[in-house]
Amino acid sequence: MTTPEEAANYLRRTNFKALIEWLTAECILHRPEDPLSFCKAAIEGKVAGRGGTGYSSEAPMEFLKATYAKASNSADEHGRIYGNVEGGDIAESSSVATPSDGDGAVRERLETLEMIIESCREIAMELDPVEAQKKIIGQTCRTLKADRATIFRVDEVTNELLLQVAEGAKNIRLPLGRGIAGTVAQTGETINIADAYEDARFDQTHDQKSGYRTHSILCGPVKKPSGEIIGVLQVINKAEGTFTETDEGILEILCSQAGICLQNADLFSQTERSRSRFRSLLDIINALQGDMGLSSLLFTMTREAPRVVDADRATIFLVDERDDELWSMQGDVNMRFPRGQGIAGSVATTGSTINIPEAYEDDRFNQGVDKSTGYRTRTILCMPIRAAGKIVGVCQAINKKHDGPFNDEDEEVHGP
């Protein structure tokens, strides 16, 4: 298995980022209807031009410089850039505004292009999901010269938009179809609003609470390469004036890059969680095979079980056949209750896994513990522990991290 370090070394050694920047610049300049075919032809042309020689890590940067030079040299006296684009010149086919004041406008156009490419490069470098969102927000504000930006993620389970406020904080949820971001997530269409207070979809509540004044809004869908909408990128308050058609085109590019970045970050995060699960499972297996006492065994299993299913906490209950009870050590307290009582008791009796997305909506959940401790139980995954065909215990995991319910993969990890 390739490690993250090996992958990073490969990207540096091959200068892969510059290669992607070059392809991005070519697509931005030419706006092909079929980017895949366009990129394929561009790459095949460069490979053919090597004359049979090997790959050079310096080549991508030379390609990129040549693209910038081509853009500058192809501009006419009015700053219009012409190139090999189907159906006319680049200025007419591009979402980037047409310059009108000669060389200064050309430079401004190229500076904007360079800023877009730099933003795409910065966004593409991040693999941590939380940091990726921060990088996308920062680069979006810088490129569009806006005051602030927000990323909403689509929760397919609840059919809502999820706004991650901060690590460990309670996230904000919005129904799809409601508000500006919800409308974009539902329709997949960009919304450009010059005055937020004149749009009935805008919720003024946040402004009223914070004292902030929202003026202009530009909101676009974030999609996977497959076209599936996975989020919304909302930009607030253009520094000067309102958002333009040029800004809409730039946002479309940033949203496209954000979709790739978030998908890659999610995959990387899943890989890291799988590694953590595997290590925790090994620790549990070693504990079971070891010669440690029952208390130490329970401690190890209770410590590692949450990591296996990415939960906040977990409890291991053992079956007492003689008294027909379930019991567990919670610190120095020996907790006991009838085998058929509550969620854990039901699992111990039936042998069936119980996955609860909202604990307070399940009659079997005892809210008394939450009320006495101040802890808020949201999601529960309760699974039987079997040995030699018998149910010998129950593992109850509480509160799936990353603000979602436990899934089928979690059930399979602890399954029989």
Summary of the structure (lengths in Angstrom):
residues: 416
radius of gyration: 27.5
end to end distance: 27.1
largest distance: 93.7
contacts: 1227
relative contact order: 0.07
helix: 49%
strand: 21%
